[in-house]
Amino acid sequence: MSFSRPGAVDLSSLGNAPSSATPAAGGTYVVDVTEQTFQSAALEASMQHVVVLSLWSPRSPQSTAFNEVLATVTDSYDGRLTLAQVDVDANPAIAQALGAQGVPLLVGLVKGQPVPLFQGTADEADVRRYFDQLLAVAEQNGLTGRAEPSGAPQPGPSDVEEQLDDPRFAAADEAFAAGDIDKAVAEYEALLNQTPGDTEVAERLAGVKLFGRTRDADLSAARAAAAENPDDVAAQLLVADLDVSGGHVQDAFDRLIELVRRLDGDERETVRERLLELFTVVGIADPRVASARRALASALF
């Protein structure tokens, strides 16, 4: 039970904010995990007990409904494992780092190490079988601790409906859910042309483009190619994309700003445009973006 893409899983740069889960009446062993809380609520927790990551999307009712099945099964283990739910739309770096090709996706964590379980849904009996196998792997590695119950909210129908209210995104979301990235990009680009100042559309477009560029990439091979060919713009851009996807934001910005300093003409403009797109992915409010914008201005002028 191991990943087939060595080096593709790099979650070490995700945040380490304290988990906000609080005890709930009756107790539950389900938590919502974000990029900011991943270190404490998932990786560090997996040093004490087994953690199961459930990657889901509010655009996939199937994955939302399956979380309810997973929660029921998880709670029946009375703390031998916890279920960490990850909304991939809100936390793309986790999905990218795990090489997620679709949702739902189940991945175990044992002492910080990922153990692939399965993609798609399964009935309750099969879920228990996978969980039992994961617990056996954990026991073989000396991990036998139990979690304390918490009360993190689980995604329900009202949450999904709220996020699906905007009909503008229906066509793009449907294409993305079906794996048609080109169509999703075209739909978002059409929306952005209609409303050029719409930040949400711009962020969605940039995120889908990034996913499309990196979903089939091999991190180790990409890094090797970039190291061997420092002047290969495409190779450098791919590593920067993968770095942002894996949470190494500053490394990506530094790589491309240094490239801007060394290039001119069309190649320089290509790198500048990619940087601006990655700024949108990371978020204009992020202090690393503000710093990188100043560095980019200096490199350009």
N, C-alpha and C positions, 0 to 999 in steps of 0.2 A: 504494500500500500504506500506508494510514493509518487511524486509528480514526475511526469515524463519530460518536463521542460526545466532542466537544472538552471538555476540562476534567475528564473523568471519571477520567483516569489521574493519580494523585498518590501517588507512592511515596517522596517526599522525606523523610517523617518516619519511615520504617522504620529499624530499628536499623543500627548500623555496627560490630557486633562482628566481630573477625577471623574468617575462615573457619577451621574446624577440620580441613579436608581435609588429608591427608598423602599423600606419594607412595606409589604402590602398585607392586608387582612387575608388570612388563609395561606399566604405565601405562594410565590411563583419563582421559577428558575429561568425566566425569560427576560432578556434585557435588549434594549435598542442600542446599537453601537454606531458611532460616527468615526470619521477620520481623526477627530480631535481626541476621542476617548478610547481609541482602539488599543493603544498600549496598555492602559490600566485595566480596561473592562474585558479585553480579550487575551492579548499576548501574556501579560503578567498573570492574569487569572489562570491561564492554562498551565502555569508552573505549579499551581496548587490543586487543580482538578481539571477534568476534561471539559473543553469548550467546543460547541458545534456552531459554525458560522452558517447562517441561512441567508444567502444573497437573494433578494427579491426586488420587485419594482412595482410601484403603484400603477404602472401602465399594464401590468400583467395580473389580471384578476386571479388567474390560476395560481400564481406564486403567493398572492395574498391569502387565498383560501388555504393553501397548503401550510402556511405558517400556523394556522389554527390547529391543524393536525399535529404538526411538529411540537407545538406548545403543550398539547395534551399529553403526548408521549413523553416529552422531556420532564414535565412535572411528576409523572408517575415514577421516575427514577429517584425521587427524593434527594436531589442534590448531588448525585454521582456525576452529573454533567449539567451544564447550562447551555441554553440556546441564545446565541448572540445574533440578533436580526440586523441585517445591513441593507438599507435602502440604496441600491446602486445608483439611482438617479441623483440622490443627494450626496453620495460618497463615491464618486467614480474612481478615486485613487485606489481604494480597496479592491474594487472589481478588476481594475487594470493590473494591479500587482498580483492578483490570483489568476490572471489569464482567463477570466470568465468570458465564455462565449454566449451565454444566455442564462436566463433565470426560469425557475428556481435552481440554485446550485448549493449543494451541501458540502462543506469542508470541515474536517475536525482539526482541532489544535491540541497537541500533546506536548507539554513542556516547550511551547513556542514553535513547534514544528508542525507544518500543515500535513494533514492526512486526507487525501481526496475520498469522498464518499460516493456521491452520485449527482447527476444533473437531471432535472425533470422532477416529476412527482412520483410518489409510491404510496401504497396502502399502509395502514398502520402496522400490520404485521411485518412488512418488509423494512419499514423504518426502524422498528425494534431490533430486527436482525442486524441492520447496519450499526445501530448504536451499541449493541452487544459486542460486535466485532471490534468496534473502536475502543470500548472499555477494556476489552481483552488486550489490545495493543498497548493501551495505557498502563495496565497492570504489569505487563511484561517489562515496561520501562520504569517501573517503580512509582507510578502516579496513581494514588488511590484516595486522594483527598475528596472532601465533599464541599459543595458550595453552600453559602447562606442564601435563603430566599430573598428576593427583592421584588419591587413592584413597578418595573418599567412598563409603560403602556405598550400594548400590542396593536398593530395596524388593524383597524376595523373597516367596515364598509363606508362609514361616514368619512374616514380619513381619505380613502380612495376616491370617493365621489368629489370631495373638495378639490383634490389635485387633478381630477379629470374634468372639472367644470368648464374650462376654457375650450370651446369647440375649435378654436383656431389651430390647436395642436393635434387634432384627431388624426388627420392623414399622416402627418410626420411620425406621430407616436406609433401608429399602426405599422408603418413601414419599418420603423426601428425594431419593433417587437418581432417582426417577421424576418429580421436580419438583412433587409434591403437598405443598406446604409446610403447608397447613392440616391435613392428616392427620398429618404428622410432628409438628406442634405438639401436636395432640390426644393422640398416643401418648405423647409426653414428659410432657405434663401429667398423664396418667393414671398414669404411673410415679412422678411426683413426689408425687402424692396418696397413693400407696401407701408411699413412703419419703420423707417431707418433708425429712429431713436429708441426703439424698444430694447431695453437692456436684457430682458428675459429671453427674447427671441435670439439675440446675439449670443448669449451664454449657451443656450441650447444648441445653436448651430455650431459654435466652437467646440463644444463637448462631443457632439456626434462626429464631427470631422476628426477630432483627436482619436476617438474610439476606432474609426474606420482606418486610420493610418497605423494604429498600433496593434489591432486585435490579432493579426497573424504574425507579428514580429517576434523574433527570438532575441531576448535581451543580451545574452552572452555573445551571439554572433554579431549583433548590431554594434556592441561596444568594441569588439575586435576589429570590425571593418572601419569604424571611426578612428581607432588608434592607428591603424595601418595607413589610413588615407586622410590625414588632417585637412587636406584641401578639398575633399569630396563633400560638397555642400549637402547633397541628399543624405549621405551617411551621418553627418553631424546633426542635421535636422531630425532624423529618426531617433537618435540617442536623446536629443533634447525632449522630443515628444514622450519617449519612454520614461525619462527622468521625471517629467511633470506627472505622468500617470502613476508612477511609483512613489510620489511624494518628495522626490529630490528636486524641488522647485528651484532653489538657488543654484544648484549645479547646472540646470538647464539654462537658466538666464545667463550665467557667467559664460557658458560655452558659446552661446549665440552672440552675445555682446562682443566677445573676443573675435569671433568670426567676422562680425561687422567691421571691426577695426582693420582687418586684414584684406577685406574685399572691396571691390568697387563695381560700378555699373549694375547690370541686371541681377547678378548674384547677390550683391549687397542688398538690393531692394527685396529680393526673395526672402532673405534671412530676416530683414526688418519686419516684413509683413507677418512672418511666422511668429516672431516675438510678440507682436501686437495681438495676434490671435491667442497665444498662450497667456498673455496678460488677462485676456477676457476669461479664459478657462479658470485661472487662479482666482480672479476677482479683483476689481479695481480698488477695493477697500483694503486689500492685503498690503501690509507695509513693504513686503519684498517687491511688490509691483512698483510702488512709488520709487523705491531705491533703484530698481532696474531701469525705470523710465529715465531717471537722471543720468545713469551710466550710459544708456543708449544715446541720449542727446549728446553727451560728451564724445562718444565714439563716432557719431555722425558728423559733428561739427568741430 
